[in-house]
Amino acid sequence: MQRNLPNGMTAILPNEEFLNRSGRTYDGTGIPSHLTEPVFTKEEFAKKRDSAFDRAVSVLRNDV
């Protein structure tokens, strides 16, 4: 579903519901993560780090 906005921008929203094989939808809450990692902590800001990103890269590289 697409709408042109007065400022020349366009807003696009899905107008479908996607279901998994069992008929469950993840609209609204999204797909729950099986990994947890603290994000945006004061320590991370102080060290200019992003542990969630670092862990995601590590998992994708199979380093864990």
mmCIF file as Biopython writes it, N, C-alpha, C and O atoms, coordinates in Angstrom:
data_model
#
loop_
_atom_site.group_PDB
_atom_site.id
_atom_site.type_symbol
_atom_site.label_atom_id
_atom_site.label_alt_id
_atom_site.label_comp_id
_atom_site.label_asym_id
_atom_site.label_entity_id
_atom_site.label_seq_id
_atom_site.pdbx_PDB_ins_code
_atom_site.Cartn_x
_atom_site.Cartn_y
_atom_site.Cartn_z
_atom_site.occupancy
_atom_site.B_iso_or_equiv
_atom_site.auth_seq_id
_atom_site.auth_asym_id
_atom_site.pdbx_PDB_model_num
ATOM 1   N N  . MET A ? 1  ? 0.858  -1.158  0.000  1.0 0.0 1  A 1 
ATOM 2   C CA . MET A ? 1  ? 0.000  0.000   0.000  1.0 0.0 1  A 1 
ATOM 3   C C  . MET A ? 1  ? 0.909  1.227   0.000  1.0 0.0 1  A 1 
ATOM 4   O O  . MET A ? 1  ? 1.703  1.404   0.923  1.0 0.0 1  A 1 
ATOM 5   N N  . GLN A ? 2  ? 0.806  2.038   -0.980 1.0 0.0 2  A 1 
ATOM 6   C CA . GLN A ? 2  ? 1.693  3.183   -1.157 1.0 0.0 2  A 1 
ATOM 7   C C  . GLN A ? 2  ? 0.887  4.478   -1.150 1.0 0.0 2  A 1 
ATOM 8   O O  . GLN A ? 2  ? -0.186 4.563   -1.747 1.0 0.0 2  A 1 
ATOM 9   N N  . ARG A ? 3  ? 1.420  5.476   -0.469 1.0 0.0 3  A 1 
ATOM 10  C CA . ARG A ? 3  ? 0.796  6.802   -0.438 1.0 0.0 3  A 1 
ATOM 11  C C  . ARG A ? 3  ? 1.860  7.855   -0.720 1.0 0.0 3  A 1 
ATOM 12  O O  . ARG A ? 3  ? 2.928  7.850   -0.109 1.0 0.0 3  A 1 
ATOM 13  N N  . ASN A ? 4  ? 1.562  8.750   -1.641 1.0 0.0 4  A 1 
ATOM 14  C CA . ASN A ? 4  ? 2.449  9.873   -1.907 1.0 0.0 4  A 1 
ATOM 15  C C  . ASN A ? 4  ? 2.128  10.986  -0.926 1.0 0.0 4  A 1 
ATOM 16  O O  . ASN A ? 4  ? 0.968  11.367  -0.767 1.0 0.0 4  A 1 
ATOM 17  N N  . LEU A ? 5  ? 3.146  11.502  -0.274 1.0 0.0 5  A 1 
ATOM 18  C CA . LEU A ? 5  ? 2.976  12.547  0.728  1.0 0.0 5  A 1 
ATOM 19  C C  . LEU A ? 5  ? 3.163  13.919  0.101  1.0 0.0 5  A 1 
ATOM 20  O O  . LEU A ? 5  ? 3.814  14.041  -0.937 1.0 0.0 5  A 1 
ATOM 21  N N  . PRO A ? 6  ? 2.597  14.959  0.720  1.0 0.0 6  A 1 
ATOM 22  C CA . PRO A ? 6  ? 2.658  16.303  0.146  1.0 0.0 6  A 1 
ATOM 23  C C  . PRO A ? 6  ? 4.083  16.834  -0.053 1.0 0.0 6  A 1 
ATOM 24  O O  . PRO A ? 6  ? 4.308  17.674  -0.924 1.0 0.0 6  A 1 
ATOM 25  N N  . ASN A ? 7  ? 5.039  16.358  0.739  1.0 0.0 7  A 1 
ATOM 26  C CA . ASN A ? 7  ? 6.412  16.866  0.642  1.0 0.0 7  A 1 
ATOM 27  C C  . ASN A ? 7  ? 7.235  16.148  -0.416 1.0 0.0 7  A 1 
ATOM 28  O O  . ASN A ? 7  ? 8.446  16.351  -0.501 1.0 0.0 7  A 1 
ATOM 29  N N  . GLY A ? 8  ? 6.586  15.304  -1.229 1.0 0.0 8  A 1 
ATOM 30  C CA . GLY A ? 8  ? 7.288  14.585  -2.289 1.0 0.0 8  A 1 
ATOM 31  C C  . GLY A ? 8  ? 7.789  13.216  -1.873 1.0 0.0 8  A 1 
ATOM 32  O O  . GLY A ? 8  ? 8.280  12.458  -2.709 1.0 0.0 8  A 1 
ATOM 33  N N  . MET A ? 9  ? 7.674  12.884  -0.586 1.0 0.0 9  A 1 
ATOM 34  C CA . MET A ? 9  ? 8.098  11.571  -0.119 1.0 0.0 9  A 1 
ATOM 35  C C  . MET A ? 9  ? 6.960  10.579  -0.313 1.0 0.0 9  A 1 
ATOM 36  O O  . MET A ? 9  ? 5.823  10.967  -0.581 1.0 0.0 9  A 1 
ATOM 37  N N  . THR A ? 10 ? 7.276  9.300   -0.175 1.0 0.0 10 A 1 
ATOM 38  C CA . THR A ? 10 ? 6.289  8.246   -0.322 1.0 0.0 10 A 1 
ATOM 39  C C  . THR A ? 10 ? 6.320  7.369   0.917  1.0 0.0 10 A 1 
ATOM 40  O O  . THR A ? 10 ? 7.397  7.010   1.393  1.0 0.0 10 A 1 
ATOM 41  N N  . ALA A ? 11 ? 5.153  7.017   1.448  1.0 0.0 11 A 1 
ATOM 42  C CA . ALA A ? 11 ? 5.043  6.090   2.569  1.0 0.0 11 A 1 
ATOM 43  C C  . ALA A ? 11 ? 4.508  4.774   2.030  1.0 0.0 11 A 1 
ATOM 44  O O  . ALA A ? 11 ? 3.528  4.745   1.286  1.0 0.0 11 A 1 
ATOM 45  N N  . ILE A ? 12 ? 5.164  3.685   2.414  1.0 0.0 12 A 1 
ATOM 46  C CA . ILE A ? 12 ? 4.754  2.359   1.944  1.0 0.0 12 A 1 
ATOM 47  C C  . ILE A ? 12 ? 4.511  1.476   3.165  1.0 0.0 12 A 1 
ATOM 48  O O  . ILE A ? 12 ? 5.370  1.354   4.038  1.0 0.0 12 A 1 
ATOM 49  N N  . LEU A ? 13 ? 3.341  0.868   3.212  1.0 0.0 13 A 1 
ATOM 50  C CA . LEU A ? 13 ? 2.985  -0.055  4.287  1.0 0.0 13 A 1 
ATOM 51  C C  . LEU A ? 13 ? 2.562  -1.383  3.675  1.0 0.0 13 A 1 
ATOM 52  O O  . LEU A ? 13 ? 1.894  -1.405  2.641  1.0 0.0 13 A 1 
ATOM 53  N N  . PRO A ? 14 ? 2.946  -2.496  4.308  1.0 0.0 14 A 1 
ATOM 54  C CA . PRO A ? 14 ? 2.481  -3.777  3.784  1.0 0.0 14 A 1 
ATOM 55  C C  . PRO A ? 14 ? 0.977  -3.903  4.015  1.0 0.0 14 A 1 
ATOM 56  O O  . PRO A ? 14 ? 0.470  -3.494  5.060  1.0 0.0 14 A 1 
ATOM 57  N N  . ASN A ? 15 ? 0.286  -4.455  3.065  1.0 0.0 15 A 1 
ATOM 58  C CA . ASN A ? 15 ? -1.152 -4.666  3.230  1.0 0.0 15 A 1 
ATOM 59  C C  . ASN A ? 15 ? -1.486 -6.148  3.132  1.0 0.0 15 A 1 
ATOM 60  O O  . ASN A ? 15 ? -2.570 -6.539  2.699  1.0 0.0 15 A 1 
ATOM 61  N N  . GLU A ? 16 ? -0.509 -6.963  3.551  1.0 0.0 16 A 1 
ATOM 62  C CA . GLU A ? 16 ? -0.684 -8.406  3.540  1.0 0.0 16 A 1 
ATOM 63  C C  . GLU A ? 16 ? -0.283 -8.944  4.905  1.0 0.0 16 A 1 
ATOM 64  O O  . GLU A ? 16 ? 0.444  -8.290  5.653  1.0 0.0 16 A 1 
ATOM 65  N N  . GLU A ? 17 ? -0.753 -10.118 5.215  1.0 0.0 17 A 1 
ATOM 66  C CA . GLU A ? 17 ? -0.330 -10.785 6.426  1.0 0.0 17 A 1 
ATOM 67  C C  . GLU A ? 17 ? 0.446  -12.035 6.016  1.0 0.0 17 A 1 
ATOM 68  O O  . GLU A ? 17 ? -0.069 -12.881 5.284  1.0 0.0 17 A 1 
ATOM 69  N N  . PHE A ? 18 ? 1.668  -12.144 6.486  1.0 0.0 18 A 1 
ATOM 70  C CA . PHE A ? 18 ? 2.499  -13.296 6.163  1.0 0.0 18 A 1 
ATOM 71  C C  . PHE A ? 18 ? 2.433  -14.283 7.315  1.0 0.0 18 A 1 
ATOM 72  O O  . PHE A ? 18 ? 2.593  -13.905 8.476  1.0 0.0 18 A 1 
ATOM 73  N N  . LEU A ? 19 ? 2.198  -15.542 6.996  1.0 0.0 19 A 1 
ATOM 74  C CA . LEU A ? 19 ? 2.043  -16.597 7.993  1.0 0.0 19 A 1 
ATOM 75  C C  . LEU A ? 19 ? 3.105  -17.667 7.801  1.0 0.0 19 A 1 
ATOM 76  O O  . LEU A ? 19 ? 3.574  -17.902 6.688  1.0 0.0 19 A 1 
ATOM 77  N N  . ASN A ? 20 ? 3.482  -18.319 8.915  1.0 0.0 20 A 1 
ATOM 78  C CA . ASN A ? 20 ? 4.388  -19.455 8.776  1.0 0.0 20 A 1 
ATOM 79  C C  . ASN A ? 20 ? 3.569  -20.707 8.453  1.0 0.0 20 A 1 
ATOM 80  O O  . ASN A ? 20 ? 2.353  -20.619 8.277  1.0 0.0 20 A 1 
ATOM 81  N N  . ARG A ? 21 ? 4.210  -21.850 8.375  1.0 0.0 21 A 1 
ATOM 82  C CA . ARG A ? 21 ? 3.508  -23.082 7.963  1.0 0.0 21 A 1 
ATOM 83  C C  . ARG A ? 21 ? 2.356  -23.456 8.884  1.0 0.0 21 A 1 
ATOM 84  O O  . ARG A ? 21 ? 1.363  -24.036 8.446  1.0 0.0 21 A 1 
ATOM 85  N N  . SER A ? 22 ? 2.495  -23.121 10.163 1.0 0.0 22 A 1 
ATOM 86  C CA . SER A ? 22 ? 1.434  -23.476 11.112 1.0 0.0 22 A 1 
ATOM 87  C C  . SER A ? 22 ? 0.343  -22.415 11.188 1.0 0.0 22 A 1 
ATOM 88  O O  . SER A ? 22 ? -0.612 -22.564 11.950 1.0 0.0 22 A 1 
ATOM 89  N N  . GLY A ? 23 ? 0.476  -21.348 10.409 1.0 0.0 23 A 1 
ATOM 90  C CA . GLY A ? 23 ? -0.539 -20.300 10.394 1.0 0.0 23 A 1 
ATOM 91  C C  . GLY A ? 23 ? -0.294 -19.167 11.360 1.0 0.0 23 A 1 
ATOM 92  O O  . GLY A ? 23 ? -1.150 -18.297 11.520 1.0 0.0 23 A 1 
ATOM 93  N N  . ARG A ? 24 ? 0.863  -19.158 12.013 1.0 0.0 24 A 1 
ATOM 94  C CA . ARG A ? 24 ? 1.189  -18.096 12.965 1.0 0.0 24 A 1 
ATOM 95  C C  . ARG A ? 24 ? 1.700  -16.872 12.218 1.0 0.0 24 A 1 
ATOM 96  O O  . ARG A ? 24 ? 2.452  -16.990 11.250 1.0 0.0 24 A 1 
ATOM 97  N N  . THR A ? 25 ? 1.287  -15.700 12.675 1.0 0.0 25 A 1 
ATOM 98  C CA . THR A ? 25 ? 1.776  -14.455 12.111 1.0 0.0 25 A 1 
ATOM 99  C C  . THR A ? 25 ? 2.719  -13.784 13.107 1.0 0.0 25 A 1 
ATOM 100 O O  . THR A ? 25 ? 2.559  -13.933 14.319 1.0 0.0 25 A 1 
ATOM 101 N N  . TYR A ? 26 ? 3.686  -13.057 12.599 1.0 0.0 26 A 1 
ATOM 102 C CA . TYR A ? 26 ? 4.607  -12.319 13.457 1.0 0.0 26 A 1 
ATOM 103 C C  . TYR A ? 26 ? 4.402  -10.816 13.310 1.0 0.0 26 A 1 
ATOM 104 O O  . TYR A ? 26 ? 5.230  -10.030 13.772 1.0 0.0 26 A 1 
ATOM 105 N N  . ASP A ? 27 ? 3.316  -10.413 12.676 1.0 0.0 27 A 1 
ATOM 106 C CA . ASP A ? 27 ? 3.022  -8.987  12.549 1.0 0.0 27 A 1 
ATOM 107 C C  . ASP A ? 27 ? 2.850  -8.388  13.937 1.0 0.0 27 A 1 
ATOM 108 O O  . ASP A ? 27 ? 2.229  -8.990  14.813 1.0 0.0 27 A 1 
ATOM 109 N N  . GLY A ? 28 ? 3.397  -7.218  14.125 1.0 0.0 28 A 1 
ATOM 110 C CA . GLY A ? 28 ? 3.288  -6.530  15.417 1.0 0.0 28 A 1 
ATOM 111 C C  . GLY A ? 28 ? 4.504  -6.777  16.266 1.0 0.0 28 A 1 
ATOM 112 O O  . GLY A ? 28 ? 5.323  -5.874  16.438 1.0 0.0 28 A 1 
ATOM 113 N N  . THR A ? 29 ? 4.653  -7.982  16.809 1.0 0.0 29 A 1 
ATOM 114 C CA . THR A ? 29 ? 5.759  -8.260  17.724 1.0 0.0 29 A 1 
ATOM 115 C C  . THR A ? 29 ? 7.030  -8.680  17.015 1.0 0.0 29 A 1 
ATOM 116 O O  . THR A ? 29 ? 8.119  -8.551  17.576 1.0 0.0 29 A 1 
ATOM 117 N N  . GLY A ? 30 ? 6.917  -9.172  15.810 1.0 0.0 30 A 1 
ATOM 118 C CA . GLY A ? 30 ? 8.088  -9.636  15.076 1.0 0.0 30 A 1 
ATOM 119 C C  . GLY A ? 30 ? 8.488  -11.038 15.500 1.0 0.0 30 A 1 
ATOM 120 O O  . GLY A ? 30 ? 7.804  -11.666 16.308 1.0 0.0 30 A 1 
ATOM 121 N N  . ILE A ? 31 ? 9.572  -11.519 14.967 1.0 0.0 31 A 1 
ATOM 122 C CA . ILE A ? 31 ? 10.058 -12.863 15.262 1.0 0.0 31 A 1 
ATOM 123 C C  . ILE A ? 31 ? 10.943 -12.784 16.501 1.0 0.0 31 A 1 
ATOM 124 O O  . ILE A ? 31 ? 11.919 -12.033 16.515 1.0 0.0 31 A 1 
ATOM 125 N N  . PRO A ? 32 ? 10.615 -13.550 17.541 1.0 0.0 32 A 1 
ATOM 126 C CA . PRO A ? 32 ? 11.410 -13.472 18.770 1.0 0.0 32 A 1 
ATOM 127 C C  . PRO A ? 32 ? 12.830 -14.008 18.552 1.0 0.0 32 A 1 
ATOM 128 O O  . PRO A ? 32 ? 13.031 -14.992 17.841 1.0 0.0 32 A 1 
ATOM 129 N N  . SER A ? 33 ? 13.786 -13.360 19.161 1.0 0.0 33 A 1 
ATOM 130 C CA . SER A ? 33 ? 15.183 -13.756 19.046 1.0 0.0 33 A 1 
ATOM 131 C C  . SER A ? 33 ? 15.500 -14.880 20.016 1.0 0.0 33 A 1 
ATOM 132 O O  . SER A ? 33 ? 14.970 -14.915 21.127 1.0 0.0 33 A 1 
ATOM 133 N N  . HIS A ? 34 ? 16.355 -15.788 19.606 1.0 0.0 34 A 1 
ATOM 134 C CA . HIS A ? 34 ? 16.809 -16.828 20.523 1.0 0.0 34 A 1 
ATOM 135 C C  . HIS A ? 34 ? 18.150 -16.447 21.160 1.0 0.0 34 A 1 
ATOM 136 O O  . HIS A ? 34 ? 18.670 -17.178 22.003 1.0 0.0 34 A 1 
ATOM 137 N N  . LEU A ? 35 ? 18.698 -15.317 20.760 1.0 0.0 35 A 1 
ATOM 138 C CA . LEU A ? 35 ? 19.928 -14.787 21.348 1.0 0.0 35 A 1 
ATOM 139 C C  . LEU A ? 35 ? 19.607 -13.451 21.994 1.0 0.0 35 A 1 
ATOM 140 O O  . LEU A ? 35 ? 18.792 -12.687 21.476 1.0 0.0 35 A 1 
ATOM 141 N N  . THR A ? 36 ? 20.239 -13.168 23.117 1.0 0.0 36 A 1 
ATOM 142 C CA . THR A ? 36 ? 20.048 -11.864 23.759 1.0 0.0 36 A 1 
ATOM 143 C C  . THR A ? 36 ? 21.399 -11.192 23.931 1.0 0.0 36 A 1 
ATOM 144 O O  . THR A ? 36 ? 22.424 -11.847 24.119 1.0 0.0 36 A 1 
ATOM 145 N N  . GLU A ? 37 ? 21.374 -9.902  23.864 1.0 0.0 37 A 1 
ATOM 146 C CA . GLU A ? 37 ? 22.591 -9.109  24.006 1.0 0.0 37 A 1 
ATOM 147 C C  . GLU A ? 37 ? 22.179 -7.712  24.474 1.0 0.0 37 A 1 
ATOM 148 O O  . GLU A ? 37 ? 21.274 -7.118  23.889 1.0 0.0 37 A 1 
ATOM 149 N N  . PRO A ? 38 ? 22.819 -7.176  25.513 1.0 0.0 38 A 1 
ATOM 150 C CA . PRO A ? 38 ? 22.467 -5.814  25.942 1.0 0.0 38 A 1 
ATOM 151 C C  . PRO A ? 38 ? 22.870 -4.810  24.865 1.0 0.0 38 A 1 
ATOM 152 O O  . PRO A ? 38 ? 23.921 -4.940  24.237 1.0 0.0 38 A 1 
ATOM 153 N N  . VAL A ? 39 ? 22.038 -3.834  24.670 1.0 0.0 39 A 1 
ATOM 154 C CA . VAL A ? 39 ? 22.336 -2.810  23.666 1.0 0.0 39 A 1 
ATOM 155 C C  . VAL A ? 39 ? 22.145 -1.435  24.264 1.0 0.0 39 A 1 
ATOM 156 O O  . VAL A ? 39 ? 21.348 -1.237  25.181 1.0 0.0 39 A 1 
ATOM 157 N N  . PHE A ? 40 ? 22.893 -0.490  23.724 1.0 0.0 40 A 1 
ATOM 158 C CA . PHE A ? 40 ? 22.786 0.924   24.093 1.0 0.0 40 A 1 
ATOM 159 C C  . PHE A ? 40 ? 23.004 1.166   25.581 1.0 0.0 40 A 1 
ATOM 160 O O  . PHE A ? 40 ? 22.342 2.013   26.180 1.0 0.0 40 A 1 
ATOM 161 N N  . THR A ? 41 ? 23.932 0.424   26.174 1.0 0.0 41 A 1 
ATOM 162 C CA . THR A ? 41 ? 24.254 0.673   27.577 1.0 0.0 41 A 1 
ATOM 163 C C  . THR A ? 41 ? 25.193 1.881   27.667 1.0 0.0 41 A 1 
ATOM 164 O O  . THR A ? 41 ? 25.814 2.264   26.675 1.0 0.0 41 A 1 
ATOM 165 N N  . LYS A ? 42 ? 25.290 2.468   28.842 1.0 0.0 42 A 1 
ATOM 166 C CA . LYS A ? 42 ? 26.185 3.618   29.038 1.0 0.0 42 A 1 
ATOM 167 C C  . LYS A ? 42 ? 27.632 3.229   28.748 1.0 0.0 42 A 1 
ATOM 168 O O  . LYS A ? 42 ? 28.395 4.010   28.179 1.0 0.0 42 A 1 
ATOM 169 N N  . GLU A ? 43 ? 28.001 2.005   29.147 1.0 0.0 43 A 1 
ATOM 170 C CA . GLU A ? 43 ? 29.374 1.540   28.910 1.0 0.0 43 A 1 
ATOM 171 C C  . GLU A ? 43 ? 29.675 1.449   27.418 1.0 0.0 43 A 1 
ATOM 172 O O  . GLU A ? 43 ? 30.763 1.814   26.974 1.0 0.0 43 A 1 
ATOM 173 N N  . GLU A ? 44 ? 28.701 0.959   26.647 1.0 0.0 44 A 1 
ATOM 174 C CA . GLU A ? 44 ? 28.922 0.849   25.208 1.0 0.0 44 A 1 
ATOM 175 C C  . GLU A ? 44 ? 29.057 2.221   24.564 1.0 0.0 44 A 1 
ATOM 176 O O  . GLU A ? 44 ? 29.923 2.426   23.713 1.0 0.0 44 A 1 
ATOM 177 N N  . PHE A ? 45 ? 28.214 3.150   24.960 1.0 0.0 45 A 1 
ATOM 178 C CA . PHE A ? 45 ? 28.333 4.505   24.419 1.0 0.0 45 A 1 
ATOM 179 C C  . PHE A ? 45 ? 29.686 5.105   24.765 1.0 0.0 45 A 1 
ATOM 180 O O  . PHE A ? 45 ? 30.307 5.760   23.928 1.0 0.0 45 A 1 
ATOM 181 N N  . ALA A ? 46 ? 30.152 4.887   25.999 1.0 0.0 46 A 1 
ATOM 182 C CA . ALA A ? 46 ? 31.436 5.438   26.425 1.0 0.0 46 A 1 
ATOM 183 C C  . ALA A ? 46 ? 32.587 4.855   25.617 1.0 0.0 46 A 1 
ATOM 184 O O  . ALA A ? 46 ? 33.547 5.558   25.300 1.0 0.0 46 A 1 
ATOM 185 N N  . LYS A ? 47 ? 32.492 3.563   25.280 1.0 0.0 47 A 1 
ATOM 186 C CA . LYS A ? 47 ? 33.546 2.890   24.517 1.0 0.0 47 A 1 
ATOM 187 C C  . LYS A ? 47 ? 33.303 2.923   23.012 1.0 0.0 47 A 1 
ATOM 188 O O  . LYS A ? 47 ? 34.099 2.402   22.231 1.0 0.0 47 A 1 
ATOM 189 N N  . LYS A ? 48 ? 32.182 3.548   22.613 1.0 0.0 48 A 1 
ATOM 190 C CA . LYS A ? 48 ? 31.797 3.617   21.200 1.0 0.0 48 A 1 
ATOM 191 C C  . LYS A ? 48 ? 31.762 2.213   20.592 1.0 0.0 48 A 1 
ATOM 192 O O  . LYS A ? 48 ? 32.347 1.958   19.539 1.0 0.0 48 A 1 
ATOM 193 N N  . ARG A ? 49 ? 31.057 1.305   21.289 1.0 0.0 49 A 1 
ATOM 194 C CA . ARG A ? 49 ? 30.928 -0.079  20.851 1.0 0.0 49 A 1 
ATOM 195 C C  . ARG A ? 49 ? 29.473 -0.422  20.611 1.0 0.0 49 A 1 
ATOM 196 O O  . ARG A ? 49 ? 28.574 0.272   21.086 1.0 0.0 49 A 1 
ATOM 197 N N  . ASP A ? 50 ? 29.246 -1.490  19.876 1.0 0.0 50 A 1 
ATOM 198 C CA . ASP A ? 50 ? 27.919 -2.028  19.631 1.0 0.0 50 A 1 
ATOM 199 C C  . ASP A ? 50 ? 28.016 -3.545  19.761 1.0 0.0 50 A 1 
ATOM 200 O O  . ASP A ? 50 ? 28.260 -4.252  18.783 1.0 0.0 50 A 1 
ATOM 201 N N  . SER A ? 51 ? 27.822 -4.032  20.984 1.0 0.0 51 A 1 
ATOM 202 C CA . SER A ? 51 ? 28.011 -5.464  21.227 1.0 0.0 51 A 1 
ATOM 203 C C  . SER A ? 51 ? 27.004 -6.317  20.472 1.0 0.0 51 A 1 
ATOM 204 O O  . SER A ? 51 ? 27.325 -7.444  20.097 1.0 0.0 51 A 1 
ATOM 205 N N  . ALA A ? 52 ? 25.795 -5.813  20.237 1.0 0.0 52 A 1 
ATOM 206 C CA . ALA A ? 52 ? 24.809 -6.584  19.482 1.0 0.0 52 A 1 
ATOM 207 C C  . ALA A ? 52 ? 25.283 -6.790  18.043 1.0 0.0 52 A 1 
ATOM 208 O O  . ALA A ? 52 ? 25.154 -7.886  17.497 1.0 0.0 52 A 1 
ATOM 209 N N  . PHE A ? 53 ? 25.824 -5.751  17.438 1.0 0.0 53 A 1 
ATOM 210 C CA . PHE A ? 53 ? 26.354 -5.872  16.079 1.0 0.0 53 A 1 
ATOM 211 C C  . PHE A ? 53 ? 27.540 -6.825  16.062 1.0 0.0 53 A 1 
ATOM 212 O O  . PHE A ? 53 ? 27.634 -7.692  15.194 1.0 0.0 53 A 1 
ATOM 213 N N  . ASP A ? 54 ? 28.449 -6.663  17.025 1.0 0.0 54 A 1 
ATOM 214 C CA . ASP A ? 54 ? 29.618 -7.538  17.095 1.0 0.0 54 A 1 
ATOM 215 C C  . ASP A ? 54 ? 29.212 -8.998  17.248 1.0 0.0 54 A 1 
ATOM 216 O O  . ASP A ? 54 ? 29.799 -9.875  16.615 1.0 0.0 54 A 1 
ATOM 217 N N  . ARG A ? 55 ? 28.216 -9.263  18.079 1.0 0.0 55 A 1 
ATOM 218 C CA . ARG A ? 55 ? 27.775 -10.647 18.265 1.0 0.0 55 A 1 
ATOM 219 C C  . ARG A ? 55 ? 27.107 -11.172 17.003 1.0 0.0 55 A 1 
ATOM 220 O O  . ARG A ? 55 ? 27.317 -12.326 16.629 1.0 0.0 55 A 1 
ATOM 221 N N  . ALA A ? 56 ? 26.311 -10.349 16.346 1.0 0.0 56 A 1 
ATOM 222 C CA . ALA A ? 56 ? 25.656 -10.782 15.111 1.0 0.0 56 A 1 
ATOM 223 C C  . ALA A ? 56 ? 26.693 -11.177 14.064 1.0 0.0 56 A 1 
ATOM 224 O O  . ALA A ? 56 ? 26.549 -12.204 13.402 1.0 0.0 56 A 1 
ATOM 225 N N  . VAL A ? 57 ? 27.730 -10.371 13.915 1.0 0.0 57 A 1 
ATOM 226 C CA . VAL A ? 57 ? 28.797 -10.688 12.963 1.0 0.0 57 A 1 
ATOM 227 C C  . VAL A ? 57 ? 29.483 -11.987 13.361 1.0 0.0 57 A 1 
ATOM 228 O O  . VAL A ? 57 ? 29.781 -12.827 12.512 1.0 0.0 57 A 1 
ATOM 229 N N  . SER A ? 58 ? 29.732 -12.148 14.649 1.0 0.0 58 A 1 
ATOM 230 C CA . SER A ? 58 ? 30.385 -13.368 15.134 1.0 0.0 58 A 1 
ATOM 231 C C  . SER A ? 58 ? 29.536 -14.607 14.846 1.0 0.0 58 A 1 
ATOM 232 O O  . SER A ? 58 ? 30.061 -15.637 14.424 1.0 0.0 58 A 1 
ATOM 233 N N  . VAL A ? 59 ? 28.232 -14.504 15.073 1.0 0.0 59 A 1 
ATOM 234 C CA . VAL A ? 59 ? 27.333 -15.627 14.812 1.0 0.0 59 A 1 
ATOM 235 C C  . VAL A ? 59 ? 27.288 -15.927 13.325 1.0 0.0 59 A 1 
ATOM 236 O O  . VAL A ? 59 ? 27.336 -17.091 12.928 1.0 0.0 59 A 1 
ATOM 237 N N  . LEU A ? 60 ? 27.198 -14.902 12.504 1.0 0.0 60 A 1 
ATOM 238 C CA . LEU A ? 60 ? 27.159 -15.110 11.063 1.0 0.0 60 A 1 
ATOM 239 C C  . LEU A ? 60 ? 28.435 -15.741 10.520 1.0 0.0 60 A 1 
ATOM 240 O O  . LEU A ? 60 ? 28.411 -16.481 9.536  1.0 0.0 60 A 1 
ATOM 241 N N  . ARG A ? 61 ? 29.542 -15.435 11.177 1.0 0.0 61 A 1 
ATOM 242 C CA . ARG A ? 61 ? 30.829 -16.020 10.760 1.0 0.0 61 A 1 
ATOM 243 C C  . ARG A ? 61 ? 31.076 -17.374 11.415 1.0 0.0 61 A 1 
ATOM 244 O O  . ARG A ? 61 ? 32.110 -17.998 11.175 1.0 0.0 61 A 1 
ATOM 245 N N  . ASN A ? 62 ? 30.143 -17.830 12.233 1.0 0.0 62 A 1 
ATOM 246 C CA . ASN A ? 62 ? 30.280 -19.085 12.976 1.0 0.0 62 A 1 
ATOM 247 C C  . ASN A ? 62 ? 31.470 -19.080 13.919 1.0 0.0 62 A 1 
ATOM 248 O O  . ASN A ? 62 ? 32.122 -20.106 14.116 1.0 0.0 62 A 1 
ATOM 249 N N  . ASP A ? 63 ? 31.753 -17.911 14.506 1.0 0.0 63 A 1 
ATOM 250 C CA . ASP A ? 63 ? 32.868 -17.790 15.449 1.0 0.0 63 A 1 
ATOM 251 C C  . ASP A ? 63 ? 32.482 -18.228 16.858 1.0 0.0 63 A 1 
ATOM 252 O O  . ASP A ? 63 ? 33.343 -18.353 17.728 1.0 0.0 63 A 1 
ATOM 253 N N  . VAL A ? 64 ? 31.209 -18.457 17.081 1.0 0.0 64 A 1 
ATOM 254 C CA . VAL A ? 64 ? 30.766 -18.796 18.457 1.0 0.0 64 A 1 
ATOM 255 C C  . VAL A ? 64 ? 30.536 -20.271 18.612 1.0 0.0 64 A 1 
ATOM 256 O O  . VAL A ? 64 ? 30.165 -20.728 19.693 1.0 0.0 64 A 1 
#
